[in-house]
Amino acid sequence: MIQLDYLGYEPWPSPNNLLKDLERSAHVTQTIINKLDPGQEKVHLSPGLNPPHWEFGHLIWFHEFWVHRHGQQSNPSLFPDADELLNSSVISHDDRWQVQLPSLDILQNYFSEVMERTFTILRSGSLSPEQAYFIQLALYHEDMHNEAFAYMWQSLAYTWPLKQNLGSIEEQQNGFEPRYIKIPQSQLQLGSAPNTGFIFDNEKWQHAVLVPSFSISSHAVTNGEYLEFLKSLSDAGVSFIEHQPAYWKKEGDAWFERFFDQWLELDLKATVRHISAHNAEQYCLWKGVRLPTENELSLLMASPHADWLPSNLWEWTSSTFMPFKGFSADPYQDYSAPWFDGKHRVLKGWSSFTPNYLRRPQFRNFYLPSRSDFFCGFRTCLI
């Protein structure tokens, strides 16, 4: 049964602020899709990809379905057969390659019509709690798909069309050397509390957790540190190919990393990225350390940045993605519940492609531990 918790996710943002955020997100989406060269929308079937035009259509459908159709298929869509073609809950991943989509022009018109209807609501200057919740849900869903476009483009070696993200995404060094931070036994308020604004259902509800003392690295693992791991395998006569980051290559004695369509010389001080949890654990086994738990990483990320350095990557934990006690699904029931399968891992943090308002210590990301295509890294704890 769906709870009505979502109607109490106050304080609500102002309509004007929501309008600015939605206009920004829509601009990002349109820029990504419009800058595709002819034929680039046709991609090979892969677990980490969606057909780009299908993904574009899906995020429009999602927005219209929740904001303007009130989550009811009986309310007609502006786009015929939208529920059959674009609903990710009923169209399996592999079947998305078989969907007969309309032309890009038709999808773009659908996008413009749906967005303009929402812009009109926001320009009115008054929102009901239900409108405020569902517009935020649609906005954040679009933001997540824009980030998914980024790691899809990385996987496909496409040019990233947004100039603000063309540079290096490694962290600034902040002038202090990597070290382990000793954190004494602490009581952590894990999850989100009522009346703290929009949250996702897997954050419900905030509860006290006693976290034993631990020592955690101030910096995420760097390219140089990870390269030492690969070299140790090579020196031991062990093939390191399965542990090598997907977008690295070696030419002579030099290592390079691909960032979208550009091969750059490997920056040894930059944070290593595109590492699966499985490979992160192999590194930890070699180094004699371990991955942090969700509780430990949450505690670190809730502390001042003067003590630790964000990596601008989603960071793996050793914790399985599971519901907190008393979990109840919000209206979009497929956001969390299907993934409480004991297979997915919690990640904390954010990437350079995550909007600032989603960079919250309470936010719980989750992926299969075999995945490394998205922008992810890891830091370690002493055993």
Secondary structure, 3 states (H helix, E strand, C coil): CCCCHHHHCCCCCCHHHHHHHHHHHHHHHHHHHHCCCCCCCCCCCCCCCCCHHHHHHHHHHHHHHHHHCCCCCCCCCCCCCHHHHHCCCCCCCHHHHCCCCCCHHHHHHHHHHHHHHHHHHHHCCCCCHHHHHHHHHHHHHHHHHHHHHHHHHHHHCCCCCCHHHCCCCCCCCCCCCCCEEEECCEEEEECCCCCCCCCCHHHCCCEEEEECCEEEECCCCEHHHHHHHHHHHHHCCCCCHHHCCCCEEEECCEEEEEECCEEEECCCCCECCCCCHHHHHHHHHHHCEECCCHHHHHHHHCCCCCCCCCCCCEEEEEEECCCCCCCCCCCCCCCCHHHCCCCCEEEEECCCCCCHHHCCCCCCEEECCCCCCCCEECCCEEC
